[in-house]
Structures are given as C-alpha cells and as structure tokens.
C-alpha cells in the first residue's frame, strides 16, 4: 500500500502545501478537499499537469466536501491529514479573534477525519493554532501523540531568516529555536541559537536579539498587514509539508512542533510548542531542550496562558 496524505482546505495555504507534498514524490496520492464546489478538482488537474515538468509521479486528487461529511470517503486510508481549513486573519485581527469561527470548522473536519481516516496522524495548522490542535484531539479522540500542530517550525524559520538578514550571513549558517505558543507567548530561545556554530549572544548584542525576537513574534501579523487580503502561506506550507514528510518517512527527525506535554519541563496536561521527535506514529517523544532560567520561566508562562484557552475550546 502506497502512502496517502490529505490536505483539508484548498486556500493558498492548503494548495501550496499540496503542491509541496506532491513535489516531494514520497506519497502515492495527495488528496486536497474543500467546500468550494470544483476548486479542489481544478487544483488537482493543474498540479497533475505539472508532473511532467517537475518530474514527480504522485497523483493529486481533488474532492469537494459537503456540510454533512459528503466527499470525505476520498480521504480513506490517509497516513497523514493536514488541516488547513478555517478563515485566515485580516489586518488588525489577532489569531484569537478567529477562535469561535474556526472552532466549528475544525471540529466538523476532525470528526470526519476520525470516521474515514482513523489511523492517520493529524497535523493542525488552523489558527489559533494551540487551541485548534487541542480541539482536533478532543474531536477525533485520537491518542495525543497522533495529533500535533505546526507552529514552532514556522516561527523558528522566521527567527532564523531575521538573524541571517541582520548579520548578512547565509541562512544555512544560522540555527535558532522558538518554543511556547504560536502567538503572544511565543518563546524564542537565544541560548540554543547559533551562527556558524558560535552562540548567537556572541554574534549580536542582547538588544538586537530582543528586537528580532519581537519581530519573530509579530512575523505573521506583518505579512497579514502587507497582504491585506489573507495571511502567510509560503513559509507555513513549507513547515507543514516537512512535518508530513517526517511522518511518512518515519524519519525520527527532531522538530519544534505543538505537542502534548506531560511532565517535560515540569509542565503537564497541555498542548505546547516544544521540540519533538517525529515519526510514523506522530510524536515519538518530546525532547527536553536545555533552557536558561528566563527561557524556562517564559515557557511555563506560555503553558498557563494556552492551558486556559484550551479549556475553553472543549465546549465549542
């Protein structure tokens, strides 16, 4: 049996994720679904016609889904499901402003995923991310290791890019890390960040690091403000697709993701941005990174902030 991945939602984020997954050529099938009649089929047709140019064999299938679960039988047997469905942010909106609207959408999608792809690993990217990841787990009733969220991969990529640009060095020579929530309580980790193997704190002054930390925290809002009609999708889709690839290949790669934390860092019972080893069963284990006292305090603060919000979504 070949590998199969489903992307729910055919907006910019979903369609770009589907494209990246198809071009990896590690899946037999990429299914893309949407509630807009014909849109996923049109995208699938277009993507399949790019195969000869890009040299991949993965088949893309597009399916329109209905309010009562119509069309979801197409996702049957999926190894991975990426949930991008939901409204994107508009300028001036916080991720939390999307909570109620996207909760209804993510709950409905998750219930259909549980019904038709009961063995899948679910990667949630809908905002507000930490809350929607918790909601997807509740709605699917999947083991917590099989439901994770895409946040830290994206935030870390943004932090890395900003550091590389500020120092005028290649992106590949910079290694950074962000943990915590995907939002105001994001925790960039300068103590684990390096430039050409040397500590970031030796490469730039503390004030400049702090400026880039704030810029990273506001990275998504900056894109939203400039685009005016949607939110980021190139970098987010790259991050989500890499996570799906790590699951498909059972790679054991360590990535910053939104995962269930139960005892690590002295934090329990919450979905939070941490480093985790990713494989066929989703999160193999949470990896405890060495943090300094301030970073650990910030991570615990982030855990409490998202814990309160995650309790709210249970009733949505």
N, C-alpha and C positions, 0 to 999 in steps of 0.2 A: 504493500500500500504506500503510495506516494504521500508526501507532506502537503497539507492543505492549510491555508491561512485565510481568515475572513477579516475584512475591514468594514465596520459598520459606520456608514456616513460617507457620502461622496462629495463633500465640500472640498475646498482647497486642501485642507489637512488630510482628509481621507484619500482623495485621489492621488495626492503626492506620495502618501505612504504606500498605496497600492502599487504605484509606479516603481518605487524603490524596491519593494519586496519582489516584484516580478523581475526586475533587472538583476537582482542577486542570483537568480536562477538556482535557488536551493529548494524551491517549492514546486510541486507539480501544478498546483492550482492556487490562484488568488481569487477569492470571491469578494466583490465590492457590492454593498447594498445601500439603498437609500429609499426614502419615502416619496421622492420626486419621480413621477412616472417617466420611465425611459432613460433617465440620466445615467444610472449605473451601466445600463446596457450600451449606451453611446460611448461612455468612457472605456468600457471593456473592449469594444470594437476598435477604438482608436489605439489603445495600448497594444492589443494583439497585432495590429498592423505595424507597430514599431519593432516587432521581434526580429524581423529580418535585418533591420538596420543595426540594432543594438546587440544582436546575437544571443538572445535568450529563448528558451523553449517553454518557460512557464506559461500556462494558459490562464487568461483572465476572464472571469465570468461576472456579468453584471446583473443584479436582480432588484426589482422594485418590491419593497415590503409594504404591507398594509397595517392598519391600526390594531387588527386582531391577530397579528402574527403571520398573516399571509406572506408567502415567499421565503420564510425563514428555513423551510426544509432544505434550501440550497446550501446552507452552512453546515449541514450534517457531516460529522466526521472531521471537523476542523481541529487541527492540533493547537492552533493559536487563534484567538479572536481579539482584534484591536478595536476598542470602542471609541470612535471619534464623534459620535452623534451628539447633537446639542447646539445651542446658539453660541456663536463667538462673541467676544467682547466688542463693545462700541467705545469710541473715545470717551473718557471720563468715567467709565464703568470699572468697578473692581471685579475680581474673579468671584467674590462672594455675592455680587449682585445677580449672578446667574443661577444661584443655588436652587430656588424653587422650580424654575422652568426646567432646568437641566435634570433635576432630580426625577421628575416624572418621566422624562425621555430615557434616562439611564436605567431606571427601574424596569421599564417596559422592555427595553433591549435585553437587559440582563436575564429577565425571566424567560425570554425566547432563546437566549444562548443556553441556559440551563436545560431547556426542553430538547433542543436539537443538537447541541454540541456539548454533552455532559462531561466529556473528558478533556475539554480544552483548557489551556492556560489563557486567562483573560488579562489583557493589558489595557488599562483605562487611561484615556488622555483628555476626557471631557472636563471642563472647569466647573466649579472649583475642585481642583484635582484630588486633594487628600480626602475630601468629603465624598466625592463621587466614587473613589476607589473603595471606601468603606461601604458605601451603599451597594455597589456592584457585588461585593462579597455577601452582604446580607440577602440581596435579591436572588443571587444564584445558589446560595447555601454551599458553595464550593469550599474545600479546605482553604485556609487563608494563604497558604503558600502558592496556590494556583491563581490568585487574584493580586495583581500588582499595578502600580501606577507609574506613568512616565513623567518625571519632574526633574530629578537630580541630574540625569543625563543632559537635559537641555540647559539647565541653569549652570552646570559645570562647563558646558561648551561655550556658553555666553561669557562666563568669567575668564576662561582660557583665551577666548578671542580678544577680550578687552585688555588683558595683560599683554598679550603678544603685540597688539596695536600700540599700546602705550610705550612699550620698550623697543618697538621696531625690530622684533625678532620673529623667526618662523613660528607658526602655531605649534608645529610638532615639537619644538624645544620647551614648550610650556606644559606643565601638569598642574591642574588645580582640582579643587573638590568643593562641592556645596552639598549640604545636608539640610535637615529640618523640613519646613513646609514649602510648598510651591506658592509663595506669596510673601506677606509682610514678615513672617517669622522664618524666612529662609536663613540658613546658617552657612555662609561661605567659610572655608576652613584654611586660612592662610598658613597655619602650622604644617599642613600637609601639601602645600603648594610649592612648586619648584620651577626654576628657569635654568635650563641646561644642567639639571641635577643639583643646583645650589638653591638654598632656601629663598623663597620669594621675598622674605623680610630683609635679605641681603641685597636684593636686586632693586628694590624701591622703598622709599620712606613710608612709614606707617600711615601718614595722612593720605598718600596717594592710593595705598591699598584700600583704605576705608572708602575713598571716592569710588573706586572700581567695584567694591562690594555693593555700594548703594546703586550704582549703575546696573549691576547684575540683577539686583532685587527688582529694579524698575525696567528690566530689559524688555519684557513683554509689553508693558504699557507704552514704552517708547515706540515700538513697532505699530501698535494699535493707533496711537496718536498720529503717526505719519501716514498710515494706510487709509485711515478714516472710514473704511468700509469692511473691516474684518480684522483678524488677528494673524500672528505669525504662523507660517506653516512649513517653510523650507527646513529650518533648524529643528522644529518639533518633530516633523515627519522623519527626519534622519535619525533622531534619537529613538523614536518608537520602533522604526524598522530594524534598527540594530538590536533592540531588545528582543523582538520577534525572531530574528535570525539566531540569537544566542539560545533561545528556547528550542528552535527547530534543529539546531546542530548539537544540542546538549553540550554546549561549549564549556560550561563552568566558569565563564568569564565573570569577573567582579565588576559590578556597575553600580553607580548611585541611582537608586530607584525608590519609589514609595512602597514600602513593605510592612508587613505586620511585625511589630516589635514586641517581644515577650520576655523581658528580663535583661536584654542587652542595654548597656549604658545605665543600668538601674531604672529603665523605663519599661512599663508593661501595658499591654492591652490597648494598643493604638496603631493606626497606620501612619507611618512617618518616613521622611526621606533619610535613608541610610545606605551604606554600601552593602550589596548582597551578591552572592554567587548565583548566577542564573543558569538554569538547565532545563531539561525536558519537563520536569515537574514544577517549573516556575522558579520560586526562590528555594534554592537548596539549603542555604543558611545565610543569616545576617552576619556580616563581617564587622566586628568592632574595631574601628579605626582609633589610633592614639590621638586624643584631643587634648588641648591645653584646658586649664580650668575655666577660662572665659567661654571657650567654644562649647564645652560640655554643659555649662550653665545655660547657654543660649539654646542648645539642643533640647534640654529639659523644659525650657520655657516654651519652645515651639511645640513640644509634645502636649503640654497642657492646653495651649491655645487651640490645637486641632482636635484634641480629645473632646472638648466642649461642643464644637461644631459637628463632629462625627456622631455624637449622641443625638443631635437634632435630626440628622437625616434618617435615623431608624424609623421615624414615624411618617416619613414623606412618601 
